[in-house]
Amino acid sequence: MEISKQIEKAKKGNQVAFTFLLDYYWNEVYGFMLKRTENETTAEDITIETFSKAFDKIATYNSEYQFNTWLISIAKNVHIDLIRKKKSSLFIEITDEQDQTAYNIADTTPSAEDVLITEQNLSQLLQFIKELKPHYQEVIQLRYFQEMSYQEIANKIGEPLSNVKIKLLRAKKLLSEIIQNRR
C-alpha cells in the first residue's frame, strides 16, 4: 500500500514522504480538532504540533495500528496538554534540548512547491501570500524574504524548530495551491 511505503520512507528521513503524509492526513486531523475545539486557529495550532510530534517520533509508530488513528491520538494528547496549560496558566519555557531533538526534516533540495513559488513575479507572489493566514504569511516572509534559517525563525517567533518546519511545509503547500488556482 502507498501509505505504508511513505511511512517507511519517512522513518528513514525522506522529506518527500513527510510532505506526502502531511498533505494526505492534514484535513482529517484538522477536521477532527476543529470539531473538538470549534476554533480554527486552535485546531490549526494543534494540527501543526501533532505533525511535529508525529514526525519527531515516527520511528516509534507501530504499523499494527492505522496511521490516522495514531495521529488522532497524538492530536487528542496535544489538545489535553493545551487545556491543562490554560487551566494552570503556567508558561513553561521550551528548552533548546527539545529543538535539538526535533526530527531533522531536510530542506536542501527545492520541492515542487519551492519551484512554483520562485517562478512567480514578485508583485504577484506578494498578492498570493496575502491570501494566506497571518501566521503562514509570517513564516514565508521570514524564510524567503528575510532568508532566515529554520532555527532563526523558531527563535524569532518563539516556537519549537519542528513546529516551524511543519508550518513552512504547510504554508508552501497552501501557497502553491493558490498559485495553481490562479493560472
N, C-alpha and C positions, 0 to 999 in steps of 0.2 A: 504493500500500500504506500502511496505517495507520502502521507503524513509520517509514517514510521521511518521512512528513508530520510525525510527532512529533520526529524528529531535526532536520528543517529548522526547526521552531518553537523547539526547544531551542537551535539555533545562533543564533537571534535573541534568546535570553534569556528565553523563555517558561517560567515556573516550573511551570505545569501539565504541560507537555511533559517537563520534567526529572523531575517526580514520576512521571509515566506510565512513563518509561524506567527509572527506579529500581525501581518496583514490578514492571514487566514482566520485567526481567533479573536482579533480586536473587537469586532462588532458583538460577538457572543458575550465576551467578558464585560464590555462596556454596557451592553443592553441589560445584562443581569444586575450590574451595580446601579444603573440608572433606576431600575425598578425598586431596588432596595433603598437608595438614598434620596430619590426624587430630586436630585440636584446634578445638573450636567457637569459643573466644574468639579464637584466632589467625585462623581463617578469617573471622570476622566483622570483625575489625580490618582485615584485608587487603581485604575486600569494600568496607568503608567508604572506605578510602583509594583503592581502584580507581575507585569512582564519583566521588570527589572529583577525582582526576586527570583522569578522562574528561570531567567537566563543565568543568573548567578548560581543557581542550584540545579541546573538541568542534568548534571551528572547523577543526581540522586533520584531522578524521575524513574518510576517503576512502570514498565510497559504493560504490566498486567491491568493497569487502570487506563481509562480513556484520558488522553492529554487534556481535553477541555475540562474534564472533571477535576483533574489536578490543578489546572489554572483557576477554576472557580473556587476550590478550597483555599488556595493561596489568597484570592481576592477577598473571601469571607474573613480570613485571618487579618488581612491588611485593614479591612473595614472595622473589625473588632478593636484592633490596636488603635485606630484613629478615634473611635468612640471613647476608649479608655483614656487616651491622651487628652481629649477635650474635657472629660469628666474631672480628671485630676489636675487639668490645666498646668501641667508641668512641661516646660520646654527643655527637652533633653538634647544636648549638643550631639550632633552626628560627628563621630570621630573620623580622623583621617584613615584609621585602620579599616573601616568599612569601605571607604573609597578604594583603598589599595586591593581589597579582595573582590572588588567589582569585576564581574565577568568581562574579560577583555574582548569586546566586540571590535575587531579591526576595522579601521576606516580609511585604509590606504588606497584601495582601488575604487575609482568612481563607479557608483551604481548607475543603473538606468535612469533613476530619478535625478542623480547629480548631473548627468549628461544633458537631460531635458531642461533642467533648471539653468545650466550655464549657457545653453543655446539661446535663451530669451534675451531681447534687448532690455537694457536696464530700466527704462521708464515703465515698460510693460510688466517686467518682473516685479517691480515695486507695487504696481496695481494689484497683481495677483497675490503678493504677500499680505496686502491689506485685507484680503478676504479670509485670512487665517485668524484663529482666535489669538488674543494678545500674547499668551504665553508661548505659542508656537512662533509668532512673529518675532518675539524676543530672541529665542534660541537661533532662529535662522539668521537674524540680523547680526548677532554676536559671532556666529560661526563664519558666515560668508562675507559680511561687510567689514567687521572688525577683525576677522581672521583669528579669532581666539581658539585655543585648543579646548578639547572637552574639559580638561581639568580647570582651565581658566574660567570657562563658562560655569562650571559647578561651583567654583569659589565665588563668582560674581552673583549668581542667583541663590546661593546658599542651599543647594540641593546635592544629594549624592551623585557621584560620577555616573553610576549606572542609570539613574533616572534621566540624566541629561542625554545619554546615548539613546534611550528609548524615545524621549521627546523629539530628538533630532530625526530619528528614523521615521517617526510618525509625521512630523512636520513636512519632511521631504516627500513622503507618500501623498499627503493631502495636497501639497503644492503642485506636484506632478499631475495629479488628477484635475486640478483647476486649469492648469496649462493645457492638458489634453482636451478638456471640455470646451476650451475657447478656440481650438484650432479649426 
